[in-house]
């Protein structure tokens, strides 16, 4: 009878340990998801600042700025093929200093787009992993 009591105790402790482990893993996954969301929000804010800066310089119109922000925020999570026109379009400006500034801004926008796409892929992977647990 003592062996049966030990077996019941061990089974109970195993259940408690498994529940605690699952709780820790869920908490860790949620914290990672919150970090990704925070990073995505930071990237969106950086994109908005970039667009506002371009608008202030008169390099793009308000409508183009809104379209750019919408594209950055609502962009699909898959990586885009550069040959498919996923890169921002260039705007011709006659002054060389403004051209240099535009190239830097285009590079920053492309970098932000790649970072947002990568974060969305990571977020989707975390969501998939949390569904399977």
N, C-alpha and C positions, 0 to 999 in steps of 0.2 A: 504494500500500500504506500510505503514511503517513496518508492520509485515512481508511482503514478503522480503523487503530489509534486515531486521534483519536475516531472515532465510538464505538468500543468503550469507550474511557476515559470519554467524556461520558455514555454510557449507564450505565456502572458508577457514576459520580458521581451521576447522577440517581437511581439506585436507592438509594444510600446516603443522599442528601439526603431522599428521600421517606420512608425508614424512620426517619430521625432526626426528621423533622417529625411523623410518626404517633406516635412514642414521646412526643414533647413534648405533643402534644394529648391523648393517653391519660393522661399524668401530670397534666395540668391538669384533665381531667374527673374523675379520681379525687380530686384535692384538693378540688374543688368539692363532690363527693358527700360527702366526709368532713366538710366544713364544714356541709352541710345536716343530716347525721346528728347532728353535735354540737349544732346549734341545736335540732333536734327533741328531743334528750335533755334539753337545758336547759329547754325548754318543759314536758316531762313532769315534770321535777323541780319546776318552779314550780307546776304544777298539783297535784302531791302536797303541796307545802308549803301551798298554799291550802286544800286539803281537810283537811289536818291541823289547820290553824288553825281552820277552821269546826267541826271535831269537838271541839277543845279548848273552844271557846266553847259547845258544846252546841247549835249551830244545826242540825247534821245528825247522824244516827246513823252508826255505823260501817258499817252495810250500805249506807246511801245514799252514804257517802264512797267505798266500794269501787266501787259502781256508777258514780259520777261519774268516778273515775279510769279505770275500764275503758272508759267511753264516750269519754273524751278520748284515750286511747291507741289504741283500736281504731276510731275514727271513720273512715268512708269518706273517700277523698281528694277526692270531689266536693264542691263548695260546697253547703251545705244551704240550702234555701229557708226563710226565716224564718217564713213562714206555715205550714210543714209541722211545726212544733213542734220545730225544731232548737235553739231557745234554751233555756237552763236554766229550770226551773220556779222560780217565786218561792215563798218560804215566809213566811207571815204571822207577824210578831212584834209584840207589843203596844207595846214601848218604842220611841220614835222614834229614839234613838241606835242601837239594834240594827237598826232598819229601814234607817237610813242605811248602816250597816256591811254589811247584806245586799245593798243595791243596789250598793254598790261591789264587793263580792265577786262578785255576779252579772255585773256589767260586766266585771270582770277575767276571769272564767271564759269569758264570751262572746268576749272578745278573744283569749284563749289558744286557744279552739276555732278561731277564724278563722285565727290564725297557724299552728296545726298543719295545718289544711286547706291553706293556701297553701304551706307547706313540703312537704307531701306531693305537691301538684301539681308543684312545682318538681323534687322528687326523681324523680317519674315522667317528667317531661320530660327530665331528664338521663339517665335510664335509656334512654328511647327514642332520644335522640341518640347515646348510646354504642353501642346495638345497630346503628344504621345506619352506623356508621363502620367 
